[in-house]
Amino acid sequence: MIYYFAAAALGYLIGSIPTAFIFAKALKGIDIRQCGSGNVGATNVFRTIGKGPGIAVFVIDFVKGFAAVLIVPALVNGILMNREPLSDWARIVPGVAAILGHIWTIFLSFKGGKGVSTTAGVMAALAPLIFISGLGTWLIVFRISGYVSLASIAAAISLPIASLVLGEGSGFIALSGVLCVLGVFSHRTNIKRLMNGTENKFVKHKKAR
């Protein structure tokens, strides 16, 4: 029990690092929450600051999820001097905590990003084939529609479907379902705009000065 509490706490703190906010402040002295879509994520950085910073934010947010699954368990296990082998849930718990931290970061009054990049990192570490399936879905939907939000929603929905098709266990299918719901929920305002026809397609905005 102590392990799970410690792993979840550390995973949450790693996920809470507001990469987009930090990059915007450091590079342009702006509050990313007041620019573009107002989202604290890679897409908004790409649009408002530039391609390079946007890619860097995506990669770092991806690594947050990846590290929460692969590094946090070993680190916590070492600190607690626990020699027992780690279960799948020992990796899942800090991964999910990292996603929650990204969406509800403690450093920005619990208002963070959509969690797409961090979720991708978690899935890449936990189930590479499901990650590839989700990435493929994202690329196809984005290519056809031009909407980052729609592509992200479709990728989230693909997670439990891919888990079923690939014959994952009931626990992992349930986890994929939870991540799907979380992904769709974090895009609820985008869904409203998509339904109203007011959602913006991916267009790089003029850089902030």
RATA-V755826 format. One record per backbone hydrogen bond with DSSP energy under -0.5 kcal/mol. CO is the residue of the C=O (numbers start at 1). NH is the residue of the N-H. E is the energy in kcal/mol with one decimal. If there is no record, write none. Layout:
co=CO nh=NH e=E
co=CO nh=NH e=E
//
This chain:
co=1 nh=5 e=-2.1
co=2 nh=6 e=-2.6
co=3 nh=7 e=-3.1
co=4 nh=8 e=-2.4
co=5 nh=9 e=-2.3
co=6 nh=10 e=-2.4
co=7 nh=11 e=-2.6
co=8 nh=12 e=-2.6
co=9 nh=13 e=-2.2
co=10 nh=14 e=-2.3
co=11 nh=15 e=-2.5
co=12 nh=16 e=-1.9
co=13 nh=17 e=-0.6
co=14 nh=17 e=-1.1
co=17 nh=19 e=-2.0
co=18 nh=22 e=-2.5
co=19 nh=23 e=-2.7
co=20 nh=24 e=-2.3
co=21 nh=25 e=-2.1
co=22 nh=26 e=-2.7
co=23 nh=27 e=-2.8
co=24 nh=28 e=-1.9
co=24 nh=29 e=-0.8
co=24 nh=30 e=-1.6
co=25 nh=29 e=-0.8
co=30 nh=32 e=-0.8
co=31 nh=34 e=-2.7
co=32 nh=35 e=-1.3
co=35 nh=38 e=-2.3
co=39 nh=41 e=-1.6
co=41 nh=45 e=-1.6
co=42 nh=46 e=-2.8
co=43 nh=47 e=-2.2
co=44 nh=48 e=-2.4
co=45 nh=49 e=-2.9
co=45 nh=50 e=-1.8
co=48 nh=208 e=-2.7
co=50 nh=54 e=-1.9
co=51 nh=55 e=-2.6
co=52 nh=56 e=-2.4
co=53 nh=57 e=-2.6
co=54 nh=58 e=-2.1
co=55 nh=59 e=-2.6
co=56 nh=60 e=-2.5
co=57 nh=61 e=-2.6
co=58 nh=62 e=-2.4
co=59 nh=63 e=-2.6
co=60 nh=64 e=-1.9
co=61 nh=65 e=-1.3
co=62 nh=66 e=-2.2
co=63 nh=67 e=-3.3
co=64 nh=68 e=-1.8
co=65 nh=69 e=-1.2
co=66 nh=70 e=-2.2
co=67 nh=71 e=-2.5
co=67 nh=72 e=-2.1
co=71 nh=75 e=-2.5
co=72 nh=76 e=-3.0
co=73 nh=77 e=-2.5
co=74 nh=78 e=-2.2
co=75 nh=79 e=-2.2
co=76 nh=80 e=-2.4
co=77 nh=82 e=-2.5
co=78 nh=81 e=-0.6
co=81 nh=83 e=-0.6
co=87 nh=91 e=-0.6
co=88 nh=91 e=-1.2
co=88 nh=92 e=-2.1
co=89 nh=93 e=-2.3
co=91 nh=95 e=-1.3
co=92 nh=96 e=-2.8
co=93 nh=97 e=-2.2
co=94 nh=98 e=-1.9
co=95 nh=99 e=-1.7
co=96 nh=100 e=-2.4
co=97 nh=101 e=-2.3
co=98 nh=102 e=-2.0
co=99 nh=103 e=-2.2
co=100 nh=104 e=-3.1
co=102 nh=105 e=-0.5
co=102 nh=113 e=-1.7
co=103 nh=112 e=-2.8
co=105 nh=108 e=-1.1
co=105 nh=110 e=-2.5
co=105 nh=111 e=-0.5
co=106 nh=109 e=-0.7
co=108 nh=111 e=-1.1
co=112 nh=40 e=-0.7
co=115 nh=119 e=-2.3
co=116 nh=120 e=-2.3
co=117 nh=121 e=-1.9
co=118 nh=122 e=-2.2
co=119 nh=123 e=-2.7
co=120 nh=124 e=-2.3
co=121 nh=125 e=-1.5
co=122 nh=126 e=-2.3
co=123 nh=127 e=-2.9
co=127 nh=131 e=-2.3
co=128 nh=132 e=-2.5
co=129 nh=133 e=-2.1
co=130 nh=134 e=-2.5
co=131 nh=135 e=-2.7
co=132 nh=136 e=-2.6
co=133 nh=137 e=-2.2
co=134 nh=138 e=-2.5
co=135 nh=139 e=-2.6
co=136 nh=140 e=-2.3
co=137 nh=141 e=-2.5
co=138 nh=142 e=-2.6
co=139 nh=143 e=-2.3
co=140 nh=144 e=-2.1
co=141 nh=145 e=-2.9
co=142 nh=146 e=-2.2
co=146 nh=148 e=-0.6
co=146 nh=202 e=-2.9
co=147 nh=151 e=-1.8
co=148 nh=152 e=-2.4
co=149 nh=153 e=-2.4
co=150 nh=154 e=-2.5
co=151 nh=155 e=-2.2
co=152 nh=156 e=-2.1
co=153 nh=157 e=-2.3
co=154 nh=158 e=-1.7
co=155 nh=159 e=-0.8
co=156 nh=159 e=-0.9
co=156 nh=160 e=-0.6
co=157 nh=161 e=-0.9
co=158 nh=162 e=-3.1
co=159 nh=163 e=-2.1
co=160 nh=164 e=-2.0
co=161 nh=165 e=-2.5
co=162 nh=166 e=-2.6
co=163 nh=168 e=-2.7
co=164 nh=167 e=-1.2
co=169 nh=173 e=-2.3
co=170 nh=174 e=-2.3
co=171 nh=175 e=-2.1
co=172 nh=176 e=-2.7
co=173 nh=177 e=-2.1
co=174 nh=178 e=-2.3
co=175 nh=179 e=-2.5
co=176 nh=180 e=-2.1
co=177 nh=181 e=-2.5
co=178 nh=182 e=-2.6
co=179 nh=183 e=-2.5
co=180 nh=184 e=-2.5
co=181 nh=185 e=-2.8
co=182 nh=186 e=-2.3
co=183 nh=187 e=-0.6
co=184 nh=187 e=-0.9
co=185 nh=188 e=-1.8
co=187 nh=191 e=-2.4
co=188 nh=192 e=-1.7
co=189 nh=193 e=-1.9
co=190 nh=194 e=-2.7
co=191 nh=195 e=-2.4
co=192 nh=196 e=-1.8
co=193 nh=197 e=-0.9
co=193 nh=198 e=-2.5
co=193 nh=199 e=-1.1
co=201 nh=203 e=-0.9
//
